[in-house]
Amino acid sequence: MQRSLEQRMAIKFCVKLEKSAAETIPMLKKAFGVDCLSDRQIFRWHKAFAEGREDVNENRAGRPSTSSSDDNVKRVRDLSPDISKSWNLHHDNAPSHTCFLVADYLVKAGITVVPQPPYSPDRGATRFFFCFRASKLQ
């Protein structure tokens, strides 16, 4: 992360010196060696800075950085005891869901897991939910 930030700053510096991307690549490769960005990334950043971009930080799409704020963590922790008392967990028996670590946590947290036979295509999650709701309505 830090090395790529340094390289983006160096690319921006080369753009300000009016160096072309083709001239910038060998300088970065000499300065950063095996840790150097790919030629494609250098061209992409060179073009962005040449078009007027000033920010050297990478703005990636995906989960916002505020999603794990202290306030959100506290709200989830406050909510968790209520969920474990009133909910049953139904999952698809994926290895990541049935591994020992997850199973051990669910037992310790007191979360009831609804059993499901392995590799059962006739018991999909949506069908299970609909049947469960329908049986409660009767």
C-alpha positions in Angstrom: 0.0 0.0 0.0 2.7 2.5 1.0 4.9 1.6 -1.9 2.1 2.1 -4.4 1.3 5.4 -2.8 4.9 6.5 -3.2 4.9 5.4 -6.8 1.7 7.4 -7.5 3.4 10.4 -6.0 6.4 9.8 -8.3 4.1 9.5 -11.3 2.4 12.8 -10.4 5.9 14.4 -10.1 6.9 13.1 -13.5 3.6 14.5 -15.0 4.4 17.9 -13.5 7.9 17.7 -15.1 6.1 17.0 -18.4 7.6 13.5 -18.7 5.7 11.1 -20.9 4.4 7.8 -19.6 7.0 6.0 -21.7 9.8 8.0 -20.0 8.2 7.5 -16.5 8.2 3.7 -16.6 12.0 3.1 -16.7 12.5 5.6 -13.9 10.0 3.9 -11.7 11.4 0.5 -12.5 14.8 1.6 -11.6 13.6 3.3 -8.3 11.2 0.6 -7.1 12.6 -2.6 -8.7 10.4 -5.7 -8.3 7.8 -3.7 -6.3 7.1 -1.4 -9.2 3.6 -1.0 -10.5 2.7 -2.7 -13.8 3.2 -0.7 -17.0 -0.6 -0.7 -17.4 -1.1 0.8 -13.9 1.6 3.4 -14.6 -0.1 4.4 -17.9 -3.4 4.6 -16.1 -2.1 6.9 -13.3 -0.1 9.0 -15.7 -3.2 9.6 -17.8 -5.3 10.5 -14.7 -2.7 13.0 -13.4 -2.2 14.5 -16.9 -6.0 15.0 -17.2 -5.9 17.1 -14.0 -6.3 14.6 -11.1 -4.6 15.9 -7.9 -5.5 13.2 -5.4 -2.9 10.4 -5.2 -5.1 8.1 -3.1 -6.9 5.3 -4.8 -10.7 5.6 -4.7 -12.0 2.0 -4.9 -15.6 0.9 -5.1 -16.8 -1.6 -2.6 -17.5 -1.4 1.1 -17.4 2.1 2.4 -14.7 2.7 5.1 -17.4 3.9 7.5 -19.2 0.5 7.5 -17.1 -0.6 10.5 -17.3 2.5 12.6 -17.3 2.2 16.4 -21.0 3.2 16.4 -21.9 0.4 14.0 -19.9 -2.2 15.9 -21.6 -1.1 19.2 -25.1 -1.3 17.6 -24.4 -4.8 16.3 -23.1 -6.0 19.6 -26.2 -4.6 21.4 -28.4 -6.3 18.9 -26.7 -9.7 18.9 -28.1 -11.1 22.2 -31.7 -10.4 21.0 -31.1 -12.2 17.7 -29.6 -15.3 19.3 -32.6 -15.7 21.5 -35.3 -15.4 18.9 -33.7 -16.5 15.6 -32.7 -19.8 14.1 -29.9 -19.8 11.6 -30.4 -21.6 8.3 -27.4 -21.9 6.0 -26.5 -23.9 2.9 -23.9 -26.2 4.4 -21.1 -24.5 2.6 -17.7 -25.5 4.0 -17.2 -22.0 5.3 -20.4 -22.2 7.3 -19.9 -25.7 8.7 -16.2 -25.5 9.6 -15.3 -26.1 13.3 -14.6 -22.4 14.0 -18.0 -21.3 12.9 -19.9 -24.2 14.5 -18.0 -23.6 17.8 -18.9 -19.9 17.7 -22.6 -20.6 17.0 -22.7 -23.0 20.0 -21.0 -20.6 22.3 -23.3 -17.7 21.2 -26.4 -19.9 21.7 -27.6 -19.6 18.1 -29.7 -22.5 17.0 -28.8 -23.9 13.6 -31.6 -25.5 11.5 -30.3 -28.8 10.2 -30.2 -29.4 6.5 -29.2 -32.5 4.7 -26.0 -32.0 2.6 -26.4 -31.5 -1.1 -30.2 -31.3 -1.1 -31.4 -29.3 -4.1 -35.1 -29.7 -3.1 -34.5 -27.7 0.1 -33.3 -24.4 -1.1 -33.2 -21.4 1.3 -36.2 -19.6 -0.4 -38.4 -22.7 -0.3 -37.5 -23.4 3.3 -38.3 -19.8 4.3 -41.7 -19.9 2.4 -42.7 -23.3 3.9 -41.7 -22.2 7.4 -43.8 -19.0 7.1 -46.7 -20.9 5.6 -46.7 -23.4 8.5 -46.7 -20.5 11.0 -49.8 -19.0 9.3 -51.9 -22.1 9.6 
